[in-house]
Amino acid sequence: MPPKPHRVLLDRVSGYADEAAAFMRRRRVPSRPFARLYYPHGRSADHAQDSRSGAELFVAAGRLIEVAGKRQKG
Amino acid sequence: MVGIFTQMMDAAAAAPDKESAEAALAFLAEMSPDLRGAAILGPEGKVLAATEGEPERWSEDAETLFADADAAEGVPVEQIHIATEQGEVFAVRNEGLAAVSVTDRFALASLMLYDLRATLRELARGAGGPS
């Protein structure tokens, strides 16, 4: 027996909502601040914002962001 | 200032001229819609080209960034990527030159780092931008 039309609509809406929620969850992970350094031979290392080296890197990055200023839109 | 940049390989190689650096930077800006600003630095940390802002500040702040990054593990870094709430910073040293860029958040990191590396490589070879 085919499902009632409003059921189809509800399933579709909740499907989109689930997709959007999953997208937002995935987006939240890379949106956290991080400092990553790349060394010769492909090695990389992350430095937490609350570590001494990480804090210095974030301060230096903040200065560069300030120098670059806001992007001209359009 | 010279100390940080003399760690770059081939630092003694002839630095590209300002016109080539400006052309390379213009090409980079055209390719990267997320770019807010960038600078290309010569072997001694002197700014060869910068999008906006004072060249001295680009030079000083890039020097500080590389110095802090090198000090983190006591080993010279090749590339830097720092993502903050206000934007993202990328820095690359290659062929005796350095490039620093600031982008909007969520810029494609691998592409930006590739473009910076390619820009420096082509610039070192005497071309104005990646082919």
N, CA and C atoms of all chains as a GROMACS GRO file, in nm:
protein
  615
    1MET      N    1   0.084  -0.120   0.000
    1MET     CA    2   0.000   0.000   0.000
    1MET      C    3   0.088   0.126   0.000
    2PRO      N    4   0.063   0.221  -0.089
    2PRO     CA    5   0.149   0.342  -0.094
    2PRO      C    6   0.130   0.428   0.030
    3PRO      N    7   0.237   0.497   0.077
    3PRO     CA    8   0.222   0.583   0.196
    3PRO      C    9   0.135   0.704   0.164
    4LYS      N   10   0.075   0.758   0.270
    4LYS     CA   11  -0.010   0.876   0.250
    4LYS      C   12   0.078   0.994   0.207
    5PRO      N   13   0.023   1.081   0.117
    5PRO     CA   14   0.105   1.191   0.061
    5PRO      C   15   0.171   1.278   0.167
    6HIS      N   16   0.102   1.310   0.277
    6HIS     CA   17   0.164   1.398   0.376
    6HIS      C   18   0.282   1.329   0.445
    7ARG      N   19   0.277   1.195   0.451
    7ARG     CA   20   0.390   1.119   0.509
    7ARG      C   21   0.516   1.136   0.423
    8VAL      N   22   0.494   1.130   0.293
    8VAL     CA   23   0.607   1.146   0.201
    8VAL      C   24   0.671   1.283   0.221
    9LEU      N   25   0.586   1.384   0.232
    9LEU     CA   26   0.635   1.521   0.250
    9LEU      C   27   0.711   1.535   0.382
   10LEU      N   28   0.651   1.480   0.488
   10LEU     CA   29   0.716   1.488   0.620
   10LEU      C   30   0.852   1.416   0.619
   11ASP      N   31   0.855   1.298   0.557
   11ASP     CA   32   0.981   1.222   0.551
   11ASP      C   33   1.087   1.302   0.476
   12ARG      N   34   1.043   1.367   0.369
   12ARG     CA   35   1.139   1.442   0.289
   12ARG      C   36   1.194   1.562   0.369
   13VAL      N   37   1.105   1.633   0.438
   13VAL     CA   38   1.148   1.750   0.516
   13VAL      C   39   1.243   1.706   0.628
   14SER      N   40   1.204   1.598   0.698
   14SER     CA   41   1.291   1.555   0.809
   14SER      C   42   1.424   1.501   0.753
   15GLY      N   43   1.421   1.445   0.632
   15GLY     CA   44   1.545   1.400   0.569
   15GLY      C   45   1.639   1.515   0.542
   16TYR      N   46   1.584   1.624   0.489
   16TYR     CA   47   1.667   1.744   0.465
   16TYR      C   48   1.720   1.800   0.596
   17ALA      N   49   1.634   1.800   0.700
   17ALA     CA   50   1.677   1.852   0.831
   17ALA      C   51   1.791   1.768   0.887
   18ASP      N   52   1.781   1.637   0.871
   18ASP     CA   53   1.890   1.548   0.918
   18ASP      C   54   2.020   1.578   0.844
   19GLU      N   55   2.007   1.596   0.712
   19GLU     CA   56   2.126   1.628   0.631
   19GLU      C   57   2.190   1.758   0.676
   20ALA      N   58   2.104   1.859   0.701
   20ALA     CA   59   2.156   1.990   0.743
   20ALA      C   60   2.224   1.979   0.879
   21ALA      N   61   2.164   1.901   0.969
   21ALA     CA   62   2.224   1.886   1.103
   21ALA      C   63   2.360   1.817   1.093
   22ALA      N   64   2.367   1.715   1.008
   22ALA     CA   65   2.495   1.644   0.991
   22ALA      C   66   2.600   1.737   0.932
   23PHE      N   67   2.558   1.820   0.835
   23PHE     CA   68   2.651   1.915   0.774
   23PHE      C   69   2.705   2.013   0.879
   24MET      N   70   2.614   2.064   0.963
   24MET     CA   71   2.655   2.159   1.066
   24MET      C   72   2.750   2.095   1.166
   25ARG      N   73   2.725   1.967   1.199
   25ARG     CA   74   2.813   1.897   1.293
   25ARG      C   75   2.954   1.885   1.234
   26ARG      N   76   2.958   1.849   1.105
   26ARG     CA   77   3.089   1.834   1.040
   26ARG      C   78   3.161   1.968   1.028
   27ARG      N   79   3.081   2.072   1.004
   27ARG     CA   80   3.138   2.205   0.983
   27ARG      C   81   3.199   2.258   1.114
   28ARG      N   82   3.139   2.219   1.229
   28ARG     CA   83   3.182   2.271   1.357
   28ARG      C   84   3.325   2.225   1.390
   29VAL      N   85   3.362   2.107   1.347
   29VAL     CA   86   3.495   2.054   1.380
   29VAL      C   87   3.605   2.138   1.317
   30PRO      N   88   3.604   2.159   1.182
   30PRO     CA   89   3.712   2.241   1.127
   30PRO      C   90   3.701   2.389   1.161
   31SER      N   91   3.584   2.432   1.216
   31SER     CA   92   3.572   2.575   1.244
   31SER      C   93   3.644   2.613   1.373
   32ARG      N   94   3.691   2.514   1.450
   32ARG     CA   95   3.769   2.546   1.570
   32ARG      C   96   3.906   2.600   1.528
   33PRO      N   97   3.954   2.702   1.600
   33PRO     CA   98   4.086   2.755   1.567
   33PRO      C   99   4.195   2.648   1.581
   34PHE      N  100   4.292   2.651   1.494
   34PHE     CA  101   4.405   2.559   1.506
   34PHE      C  102   4.529   2.620   1.442
   35ALA      N  103   4.643   2.570   1.483
   35ALA     CA  104   4.770   2.612   1.424
   35ALA      C  105   4.844   2.486   1.382
   36ARG      N  106   4.870   2.475   1.254
   36ARG     CA  107   4.934   2.354   1.201
   36ARG      C  108   5.064   2.393   1.129
   37LEU      N  109   5.170   2.326   1.167
   37LEU     CA  110   5.301   2.353   1.105
   37LEU      C  111   5.341   2.232   1.022
   38TYR      N  112   5.396   2.258   0.906
   38TYR     CA  113   5.438   2.150   0.815
   38TYR      C  114   5.591   2.152   0.804
   39TYR      N  115   5.649   2.037   0.822
   39TYR     CA  116   5.795   2.023   0.819
   39TYR      C  117   5.837   1.946   0.693
   40PRO      N  118   5.968   1.947   0.664
   40PRO     CA  119   6.015   1.868   0.548
   40PRO      C  120   5.975   1.721   0.561
   41HIS      N  121   5.965   1.655   0.449
   41HIS     CA  122   5.926   1.513   0.439
   41HIS      C  123   5.781   1.490   0.479
   42GLY      N  124   5.698   1.593   0.469
   42GLY     CA  125   5.554   1.574   0.486
   42GLY      C  126   5.503   1.567   0.629
   43ARG      N  127   5.591   1.582   0.726
   43ARG     CA  128   5.543   1.574   0.865
   43ARG      C  129   5.471   1.705   0.901
   44SER      N  130   5.366   1.692   0.984
   44SER     CA  131   5.298   1.812   1.031
   44SER      C  132   5.269   1.798   1.180
   45ALA      N  133   5.250   1.911   1.245
   45ALA     CA  134   5.222   1.908   1.390
   45ALA      C  135   5.123   2.018   1.423
   46ASP      N  136   5.025   1.984   1.506
   46ASP     CA  137   4.926   2.082   1.551
   46ASP      C  138   4.970   2.139   1.685
   47HIS      N  139   4.942   2.266   1.705
   47HIS     CA  140   4.976   2.329   1.833
   47HIS      C  141   4.849   2.390   1.891
   48ALA      N  142   4.814   2.344   2.008
   48ALA     CA  143   4.690   2.391   2.072
   48ALA      C  144   4.701   2.538   2.109
   49GLN      N  145   4.586   2.603   2.108
   49GLN     CA  146   4.583   2.747   2.135
   49GLN      C  147   4.629   2.778   2.278
   50ASP      N  148   4.609   2.682   2.369
   50ASP     CA  149   4.646   2.709   2.508
   50ASP      C  150   4.790   2.667   2.541
   51SER      N  151   4.863   2.616   2.442
   51SER     CA  152   5.004   2.586   2.467
   51SER      C  153   5.085   2.714   2.443
   52ARG      N  154   5.209   2.716   2.493
   52ARG     CA  155   5.290   2.838   2.478
   52ARG      C  156   5.319   2.866   2.330
   53SER      N  157   5.362   2.761   2.258
   53SER     CA  158   5.396   2.781   2.116
   53SER      C  159   5.271   2.817   2.036
   54GLY      N  160   5.159   2.751   2.070
   54GLY     CA  161   5.034   2.779   2.000
   54GLY      C  162   4.989   2.922   2.021
   55ALA      N  163   4.998   2.969   2.145
   55ALA     CA  164   4.955   3.106   2.177
   55ALA      C  165   5.038   3.207   2.098
   56GLU      N  166   5.167   3.184   2.088
   56GLU     CA  167   5.254   3.276   2.012
   56GLU      C  168   5.217   3.278   1.864
   57LEU      N  169   5.187   3.159   1.813
   57LEU     CA  170   5.148   3.150   1.671
   57LEU      C  171   5.018   3.225   1.645
   58PHE      N  172   4.923   3.211   1.738
   58PHE     CA  173   4.795   3.280   1.719
   58PHE      C  174   4.810   3.432   1.728
   59VAL      N  175   4.899   3.477   1.815
   59VAL     CA  176   4.923   3.622   1.825
   59VAL      C  177   4.985   3.673   1.694
   60ALA      N  178   5.084   3.599   1.643
   60ALA     CA  179   5.150   3.639   1.518
   60ALA      C  180   5.050   3.638   1.402
   61ALA      N  181   4.964   3.536   1.399
   61ALA     CA  182   4.863   3.528   1.291
   61ALA      C  183   4.765   3.644   1.302
   62GLY      N  184   4.729   3.678   1.426
   62GLY     CA  185   4.636   3.790   1.447
   62GLY      C  186   4.691   3.921   1.393
   63ARG      N  187   4.822   3.939   1.410
   63ARG     CA  188   4.884   4.062   1.358
   63ARG      C  189   4.877   4.067   1.205
   64LEU      N  190   4.902   3.952   1.142
   64LEU     CA  191   4.897   3.947   0.995
   64LEU      C  192   4.754   3.971   0.945
   65ILE      N  193   4.657   3.916   1.016
   65ILE     CA  194   4.517   3.937   0.976
   65ILE      C  195   4.484   4.086   0.985
   66GLU      N  196   4.540   4.150   1.087
   66GLU     CA  197   4.518   4.294   1.105
   66GLU      C  198   4.581   4.372   0.989
   67VAL      N  199   4.700   4.332   0.949
   67VAL     CA  200   4.769   4.402   0.839
   67VAL      C  201   4.690   4.386   0.708
   68ALA      N  202   4.640   4.265   0.685
   68ALA     CA  203   4.566   4.240   0.560
   68ALA      C  204   4.437   4.319   0.556
   69GLY      N  205   4.377   4.345   0.673
   69GLY     CA  206   4.252   4.421   0.679
   69GLY      C  207   4.136   4.342   0.626
   70LYS      N  208   4.026   4.410   0.612
   70LYS     CA  209   3.904   4.347   0.562
   70LYS      C  210   3.910   4.339   0.411
   71ARG      N  211   3.848   4.234   0.360
   71ARG     CA  212   3.844   4.217   0.214
   71ARG      C  213   3.742   4.312   0.153
   72GLN      N  214   3.781   4.370   0.041
   72GLN     CA  215   3.687   4.455  -0.032
   72GLN      C  216   3.586   4.367  -0.103
   73LYS      N  217   3.460   4.375  -0.064
   73LYS     CA  218   3.357   4.294  -0.130
   73LYS      C  219   3.319   4.355  -0.264
   74GLY      N  220   3.284   4.267  -0.357
   74GLY     CA  221   3.240   4.311  -0.488
   74GLY      C  222   3.357   4.346  -0.572
   75MET      N  223   6.633   4.015   1.163
   75MET     CA  224   6.540   3.972   1.059
   75MET      C  225   6.606   3.875   0.962
   76VAL      N  226   6.731   3.903   0.929
   76VAL     CA  227   6.798   3.820   0.829
   76VAL      C  228   6.806   3.676   0.875
   77GLY      N  229   6.821   3.656   1.009
   77GLY     CA  230   6.839   3.521   1.063
   77GLY      C  231   6.732   3.424   1.021
   78ILE      N  232   6.607   3.466   1.030
   78ILE     CA  233   6.495   3.378   0.998
   78ILE      C  234   6.496   3.341   0.851
   79PHE      N  235   6.529   3.435   0.769
   79PHE     CA  236   6.518   3.411   0.625
   79PHE      C  237   6.642   3.344   0.566
   80THR      N  238   6.755   3.354   0.639
   80THR     CA  239   6.872   3.285   0.588
   80THR      C  240   6.860   3.135   0.606
   81GLN      N  241   6.758   3.090   0.686
   81GLN     CA  242   6.736   2.946   0.700
   81GLN      C  243   6.672   2.888   0.574
   82MET      N  244   6.627   2.976   0.488
   82MET     CA  245   6.564   2.928   0.365
   82MET      C  246   6.672   2.878   0.270
   83MET      N  247   6.638   2.773   0.200
   83MET     CA  248   6.733   2.715   0.105
   83MET      C  249   6.759   2.813  -0.009
   84ASP      N  250   6.879   2.806  -0.062
   84ASP     CA  251   6.916   2.885  -0.178
   84ASP      C  252   6.896   3.035  -0.155
   85ALA      N  253   6.918   3.077  -0.031
   85ALA     CA  254   6.894   3.218   0.000
   85ALA      C  255   6.985   3.310  -0.079
   86ALA      N  256   7.097   3.255  -0.122
   86ALA     CA  257   7.191   3.339  -0.194
   86ALA      C  258   7.150   3.358  -0.341
   87ALA      N  259   7.052   3.280  -0.385
   87ALA     CA  260   7.008   3.292  -0.524
   87ALA      C  261   6.956   3.433  -0.550
   88ALA      N  262   6.968   3.476  -0.673
   88ALA     CA  263   6.926   3.611  -0.707
   88ALA      C  264   6.777   3.628  -0.681
   89ALA      N  265   6.743   3.736  -0.611
   89ALA     CA  266   6.602   3.761  -0.580
   89ALA      C  267   6.531   3.811  -0.704
   90PRO      N  268   6.405   3.774  -0.722
   90PRO     CA  269   6.330   3.826  -0.837
   90PRO      C  270   6.306   3.975  -0.821
   91ASP      N  271   6.285   4.043  -0.932
   91ASP     CA  272   6.261   4.187  -0.921
   91ASP      C  273   6.119   4.216  -0.874
   92LYS      N  274   6.098   4.340  -0.835
   92LYS     CA  275   5.970   4.381  -0.779
   92LYS      C  276   5.854   4.362  -0.878
   93GLU      N  277   5.881   4.391  -1.006
   93GLU     CA  278   5.775   4.381  -1.107
   93GLU      C  279   5.726   4.237  -1.119
   94SER      N  280   5.820   4.143  -1.121
   94SER     CA  281   5.781   4.001  -1.131
   94SER      C  282   5.702   3.959  -1.009
   95ALA      N  283   5.747   4.005  -0.891
   95ALA     CA  284   5.678   3.969  -0.767
   95ALA      C  285   5.538   4.027  -0.766
   96GLU      N  286   5.524   4.151  -0.812
   96GLU     CA  287   5.391   4.214  -0.814
   96GLU      C  288   5.299   4.142  -0.913
   97ALA      N  289   5.354   4.102  -1.026
   97ALA     CA  290   5.274   4.029  -1.125
   97ALA      C  291   5.230   3.893  -1.068
   98ALA      N  292   5.322   3.827  -0.998
   98ALA     CA  293   5.289   3.696  -0.939
   98ALA      C  294   5.182   3.711  -0.833
   99LEU      N  295   5.192   3.817  -0.754
   99LEU     CA  296   5.093   3.840  -0.648
   99LEU      C  297   4.956   3.874  -0.707
  100ALA      N  298   4.956   3.952  -0.813
  100ALA     CA  299   4.830   3.986  -0.880
  100ALA      C  300   4.764   3.861  -0.935
  101PHE      N  301   4.845   3.772  -0.990
  101PHE     CA  302   4.793   3.645  -1.043
  101PHE      C  303   4.735   3.559  -0.931
  102LEU      N  304   4.807   3.557  -0.819
  102LEU     CA  305   4.760   3.480  -0.702
  102LEU      C  306   4.627   3.535  -0.652
  103ALA      N  307   4.617   3.667  -0.644
  103ALA     CA  308   4.493   3.730  -0.596
  103ALA      C  309   4.377   3.700  -0.691
  104GLU      N  310   4.408   3.694  -0.819
  104GLU     CA  311   4.303   3.666  -0.919
  104GLU      C  312   4.253   3.521  -0.907
  105MET      N  313   4.347   3.431  -0.874
  105MET     CA  314   4.311   3.290  -0.863
  105MET      C  315   4.239   3.255  -0.734
  106SER      N  316   4.256   3.337  -0.631
  106SER     CA  317   4.208   3.301  -0.498
  106SER      C  318   4.098   3.396  -0.452
  107PRO      N  319   3.973   3.357  -0.468
  107PRO     CA  320   3.863   3.447  -0.431
  107PRO      C  321   3.855   3.474  -0.280
  108ASP      N  322   3.913   3.385  -0.200
  108ASP     CA  323   3.906   3.403  -0.054
  108ASP      C  324   4.016   3.494   0.000
  109LEU      N  325   4.108   3.533  -0.087
  109LEU     CA  326   4.226   3.607  -0.041
  109LEU      C  327   4.190   3.748   0.005
  110ARG      N  328   4.238   3.783   0.126
  110ARG     CA  329   4.220   3.920   0.175
  110ARG      C  330   4.345   4.003   0.151
  111GLY      N  331   4.459   3.938   0.168
  111GLY     CA  332   4.585   4.009   0.150
  111GLY      C  333   4.700   3.910   0.146
  112ALA      N  334   4.810   3.950   0.086
  112ALA     CA  335   4.925   3.861   0.078
  112ALA      C  336   5.051   3.942   0.053
  113ALA      N  337   5.163   3.879   0.080
  113ALA     CA  338   5.292   3.944   0.054
  113ALA      C  339   5.393   3.839   0.012
  114ILE      N  340   5.484   3.881  -0.073
  114ILE     CA  341   5.596   3.795  -0.113
  114ILE      C  342   5.723   3.860  -0.061
  115LEU      N  343   5.803   3.780   0.006
  115LEU     CA  344   5.926   3.833   0.067
  115LEU      C  345   6.050   3.772   0.004
  116GLY      N  346   6.152   3.854  -0.010
  116GLY     CA  347   6.277   3.809  -0.070
  116GLY      C  348   6.363   3.734   0.030
  117PRO      N  349   6.482   3.694  -0.014
  117PRO     CA  350   6.570   3.612   0.070
  117PRO      C  351   6.605   3.674   0.205
  118GLU      N  352   6.607   3.805   0.214
  118GLU     CA  353   6.641   3.867   0.342
  118GLU      C  354   6.519   3.920   0.416
  119GLY      N  355   6.404   3.874   0.377
  119GLY     CA  356   6.283   3.914   0.447
  119GLY      C  357   6.225   4.046   0.400
  120LYS      N  358   6.284   4.102   0.297
  120LYS     CA  359   6.234   4.230   0.246
  120LYS      C  360   6.112   4.205   0.159
  121VAL      N  361   6.009   4.289   0.174
  121VAL     CA  362   5.887   4.269   0.097
  121VAL      C  363   5.911   4.306  -0.049
  122LEU      N  364   5.887   4.210  -0.138
  122LEU     CA  365   5.901   4.236  -0.281
  122LEU      C  366   5.769   4.286  -0.338
  123ALA      N  367   5.658   4.235  -0.281
  123ALA     CA  368   5.525   4.278  -0.325
  123ALA      C  369   5.426   4.250  -0.214
  124ALA      N  370   5.328   4.338  -0.199
  124ALA     CA  371   5.223   4.319  -0.099
  124ALA      C  372   5.094   4.376  -0.154
  125THR      N  373   4.982   4.313  -0.119
  125THR     CA  374   4.855   4.359  -0.172
  125THR      C  375   4.816   4.494  -0.113
  126GLU      N  376   4.797   4.496   0.018
  126GLU     CA  377   4.763   4.622   0.086
  126GLU      C  378   4.835   4.625   0.219
  127GLY      N  379   4.833   4.737   0.285
  127GLY     CA  380   4.899   4.748   0.413
  127GLY      C  381   5.043   4.791   0.397
  128GLU      N  382   5.104   4.825   0.511
  128GLU     CA  383   5.242   4.874   0.506
  128GLU      C  384   5.338   4.757   0.482
  129PRO      N  385   5.426   4.770   0.384
  129PRO     CA  386   5.522   4.661   0.358
  129PRO      C  387   5.607   4.626   0.479
  130GLU      N  388   5.645   4.728   0.559
  130GLU     CA  389   5.729   4.701   0.678
  130GLU      C  390   5.655   4.610   0.776
  131ARG      N  391   5.525   4.632   0.789
  131ARG     CA  392   5.449   4.550   0.884
  131ARG      C  393   5.435   4.407   0.834
  132TRP      N  394   5.416   4.391   0.702
  132TRP     CA  395   5.412   4.255   0.646
  132TRP      C  396   5.544   4.184   0.677
  133SER      N  397   5.653   4.258   0.656
  133SER     CA  398   5.786   4.200   0.677
  133SER      C  399   5.807   4.162   0.824
  134GLU      N  400   5.777   4.253   0.915
  134GLU     CA  401   5.796   4.228   1.058
  134GLU      C  402   5.708   4.114   1.108
  135ASP      N  403   5.582   4.118   1.067
  135ASP     CA  404   5.489   4.018   1.119
  135ASP      C  405   5.515   3.880   1.058
  136ALA      N  406   5.559   3.877   0.934
  136ALA     CA  407   5.595   3.748   0.873
  136ALA      C  408   5.719   3.691   0.942
  137GLU      N  409   5.813   3.779   0.974
  137GLU     CA  410   5.934   3.735   1.044
  137GLU      C  411   5.898   3.675   1.180
  138THR      N  412   5.808   3.744   1.251
  138THR     CA  413   5.765   3.694   1.383
  138THR      C  414   5.697   3.559   1.369
  139LEU      N  415   5.611   3.547   1.268
  139LEU     CA  416   5.539   3.421   1.247
  139LEU      C  417   5.637   3.306   1.220
  140PHE      N  418   5.731   3.327   1.130
  140PHE     CA  419   5.828   3.221   1.099
  140PHE      C  420   5.917   3.191   1.220
  141ALA      N  421   5.954   3.296   1.294
  141ALA     CA  422   6.039   3.276   1.412
  141ALA      C  423   5.965   3.191   1.516
  142ASP      N  424   5.839   3.224   1.542
  142ASP     CA  425   5.760   3.149   1.640
  142ASP      C  426   5.739   3.005   1.593
  143ALA      N  427   5.714   2.988   1.462
  143ALA     CA  428   5.692   2.854   1.408
  143ALA      C  429   5.820   2.770   1.418
  144ASP      N  430   5.934   2.831   1.386
  144ASP     CA  431   6.062   2.758   1.394
  144ASP      C  432   6.094   2.721   1.539
  145ALA      N  433   6.054   2.809   1.631
  145ALA     CA  434   6.086   2.786   1.772
  145ALA      C  435   5.997   2.678   1.833
  146ALA      N  436   5.883   2.651   1.772
  146ALA     CA  437   5.787   2.556   1.830
  146ALA      C  438   5.851   2.420   1.854
  147GLU      N  439   5.928   2.372   1.756
  147GLU     CA  440   5.994   2.241   1.775
  147GLU      C  441   6.144   2.251   1.753
  148GLY      N  442   6.193   2.372   1.732
  148GLY     CA  443   6.335   2.390   1.708
  148GLY      C  444   6.381   2.345   1.571
  149VAL      N  445   6.285   2.329   1.480
  149VAL     CA  446   6.314   2.284   1.343
  149VAL      C  447   6.250   2.384   1.247
  150PRO      N  448   6.322   2.425   1.141
  150PRO     CA  449   6.260   2.519   1.045
  150PRO      C  450   6.137   2.457   0.976
  151VAL      N  451   6.030   2.532   0.973
  151VAL     CA  452   5.908   2.482   0.910
  151VAL      C  453   5.909   2.514   0.760
  152GLU      N  454   5.830   2.439   0.686
  152GLU     CA  455   5.816   2.466   0.542
  152GLU      C  456   5.688   2.546   0.516
  153GLN      N  457   5.582   2.507   0.586
  153GLN     CA  458   5.452   2.571   0.563
  153GLN      C  459   5.381   2.591   0.697
  154ILE      N  460   5.299   2.695   0.700
  154ILE     CA  461   5.223   2.726   0.822
  154ILE      C  462   5.077   2.748   0.782
  155HIS      N  463   4.986   2.694   0.862
  155HIS     CA  464   4.844   2.721   0.842
  155HIS      C  465   4.782   2.745   0.979
  156ILE      N  466   4.732   2.864   1.000
  156ILE     CA  467   4.668   2.898   1.127
  156ILE      C  468   4.527   2.948   1.099
  157ALA      N  469   4.430   2.882   1.158
  157ALA     CA  470   4.289   2.921   1.139
  157ALA      C  471   4.239   2.985   1.267
  158THR      N  472   4.189   3.106   1.256
  158THR     CA  473   4.133   3.175   1.373
  158THR      C  474   3.990   3.214   1.343
  159GLU      N  475   3.924   3.270   1.442
  159GLU     CA  476   3.786   3.316   1.422
  159GLU      C  477   3.780   3.431   1.320
  160GLN      N  478   3.890   3.506   1.311
  160GLN     CA  479   3.890   3.627   1.226
  160GLN      C  480   3.934   3.600   1.083
  161GLY      N  481   3.995   3.486   1.059
  161GLY     CA  482   4.045   3.455   0.925
  161GLY      C  483   4.153   3.350   0.933
  162GLU      N  484   4.212   3.317   0.820
  162GLU     CA  485   4.315   3.214   0.817
  162GLU      C  486   4.444   3.270   0.760
  163VAL      N  487   4.554   3.221   0.813
  163VAL     CA  488   4.686   3.267   0.769
  163VAL      C  489   4.764   3.148   0.713
  164PHE      N  490   4.822   3.169   0.597
  164PHE     CA  491   4.906   3.066   0.533
  164PHE      C  492   5.043   3.127   0.508
  165ALA      N  493   5.145   3.048   0.528
  165ALA     CA  494   5.280   3.097   0.500
  165ALA      C  495   5.363   2.981   0.446
  166VAL      N  496   5.444   3.012   0.346
  166VAL     CA  497   5.525   2.910   0.279
  166VAL      C  498   5.664   2.965   0.255
  167ARG      N  499   5.765   2.882   0.274
  167ARG     CA  500   5.902   2.918   0.235
  167ARG      C  501   5.946   2.820   0.128
  168ASN      N  502   5.997   2.872   0.021
  168ASN     CA  503   6.037   2.786  -0.090
  168ASN      C  504   6.134   2.860  -0.179
  169GLU      N  505   6.236   2.789  -0.226
  169GLU     CA  506   6.330   2.844  -0.324
  169GLU      C  507   6.391   2.976  -0.279
  170GLY      N  508   6.415   2.990  -0.149
  170GLY     CA  509   6.478   3.111  -0.099
  170GLY      C  510   6.385   3.230  -0.084
  171LEU      N  511   6.256   3.208  -0.109
  171LEU     CA  512   6.158   3.316  -0.097
  171LEU      C  513   6.053   3.275   0.007
  172ALA      N  514   5.971   3.370   0.045
  172ALA     CA  515   5.861   3.338   0.137
  172ALA      C  516   5.734   3.409   0.090
  173ALA      N  517   5.621   3.347   0.116
  173ALA     CA  518   5.492   3.409   0.083
  173ALA      C  519   5.400   3.391   0.202
  174VAL      N  520   5.326   3.496   0.232
  174VAL     CA  521   5.231   3.494   0.342
  174VAL      C  522   5.097   3.540   0.287
  175SER      N  523   4.990   3.471   0.324
  175SER     CA  524   4.858   3.517   0.279
  175SER      C  525   4.757   3.508   0.391
  176VAL      N  526   4.658   3.596   0.384
  176VAL     CA  527   4.547   3.597   0.479
  176VAL      C  528   4.419   3.579   0.398
  177THR      N  529   4.336   3.484   0.442
  177THR     CA  530   4.213   3.456   0.369
  177THR      C  531   4.093   3.463   0.463
  178ASP      N  532   3.975   3.458   0.404
  178ASP     CA  533   3.853   3.441   0.483
  178ASP      C  534   3.857   3.304   0.548
  179ARG      N  535   3.765   3.282   0.641
  179ARG     CA  536   3.759   3.151   0.706
  179ARG      C  537   3.714   3.045   0.605
  180PHE      N  538   3.754   2.923   0.631
  180PHE     CA  539   3.715   2.806   0.553
  180PHE      C  540   3.769   2.809   0.410
  181ALA      N  541   3.879   2.878   0.389
  181ALA     CA  542   3.944   2.872   0.257
  181ALA      C  543   3.999   2.730   0.238
  182LEU      N  544   4.010   2.688   0.115
  182LEU     CA  545   4.062   2.553   0.089
  182LEU      C  546   4.213   2.552   0.111
  183ALA      N  547   4.253   2.492   0.222
  183ALA     CA  548   4.393   2.501   0.266
  183ALA      C  549   4.490   2.440   0.165
  184SER      N  550   4.458   2.321   0.115
  184SER     CA  551   4.553   2.254   0.026
  184SER      C  552   4.573   2.336  -0.102
  185LEU      N  553   4.465   2.396  -0.151
  185LEU     CA  554   4.476   2.478  -0.273
  185LEU      C  555   4.558   2.603  -0.247
  186MET      N  556   4.532   2.667  -0.136
  186MET     CA  557   4.604   2.791  -0.104
  186MET      C  558   4.753   2.763  -0.087
  187LEU      N  559   4.786   2.656  -0.016
  187LEU     CA  560   4.927   2.622   0.004
  187LEU      C  561   4.994   2.585  -0.129
  188TYR      N  562   4.919   2.512  -0.212
  188TYR     CA  563   4.972   2.475  -0.344
  188TYR      C  564   4.998   2.601  -0.428
  189ASP      N  565   4.902   2.694  -0.427
  189ASP     CA  566   4.917   2.817  -0.506
  189ASP      C  567   5.035   2.900  -0.457
  190LEU      N  568   5.052   2.907  -0.326
  190LEU     CA  569   5.166   2.984  -0.272
  190LEU      C  570   5.298   2.920  -0.313
  191ARG      N  571   5.304   2.787  -0.302
  191ARG     CA  572   5.427   2.716  -0.340
  191ARG      C  573   5.456   2.735  -0.488
  192ALA      N  574   5.352   2.720  -0.570
  192ALA     CA  575   5.368   2.734  -0.715
  192ALA      C  576   5.412   2.875  -0.750
  193THR      N  577   5.354   2.974  -0.683
  193THR     CA  578   5.391   3.114  -0.708
  193THR      C  579   5.538   3.137  -0.679
  194LEU      N  580   5.583   3.087  -0.566
  194LEU     CA  581   5.724   3.106  -0.529
  194LEU      C  582   5.817   3.032  -0.625
  195ARG      N  583   5.776   2.911  -0.661
  195ARG     CA  584   5.860   2.829  -0.750
  195ARG      C  585   5.876   2.898  -0.886
  196GLU      N  586   5.764   2.943  -0.941
  196GLU     CA  587   5.767   3.009  -1.071
  196GLU      C  588   5.844   3.142  -1.065
  197LEU      N  589   5.826   3.210  -0.953
  197LEU     CA  590   5.894   3.338  -0.935
  197LEU      C  591   6.046   3.317  -0.929
  198ALA      N  592   6.085   3.211  -0.860
  198ALA     CA  593   6.229   3.180  -0.848
  198ALA      C  594   6.288   3.143  -0.984
  199ARG      N  595   6.202   3.085  -1.070
  199ARG     CA  596   6.250   3.047  -1.203
  199ARG      C  597   6.250   3.165  -1.300
  200GLY      N  598   6.192   3.276  -1.253
  200GLY     CA  599   6.194   3.394  -1.338
  200GLY      C  600   6.066   3.423  -1.411
  201ALA      N  601   5.958   3.343  -1.383
  201ALA     CA  602   5.829   3.369  -1.444
  201ALA      C  603   5.746   3.453  -1.350
  202GLY      N  604   5.640   3.516  -1.406
  202GLY     CA  605   5.557   3.606  -1.326
  202GLY      C  606   5.448   3.539  -1.248
  203GLY      N  607   5.420   3.412  -1.272
  203GLY     CA  608   5.312   3.344  -1.200
  203GLY      C  609   5.305   3.200  -1.245
  204PRO      N  610   5.227   3.115  -1.171
  204PRO     CA  611   5.218   2.975  -1.206
  204PRO      C  612   5.162   2.957  -1.344
  205SER      N  613   5.217   2.863  -1.419
  205SER     CA  614   5.168   2.839  -1.554
  205SER      C  615   5.062   2.731  -1.552
   0.00000   0.00000   0.00000
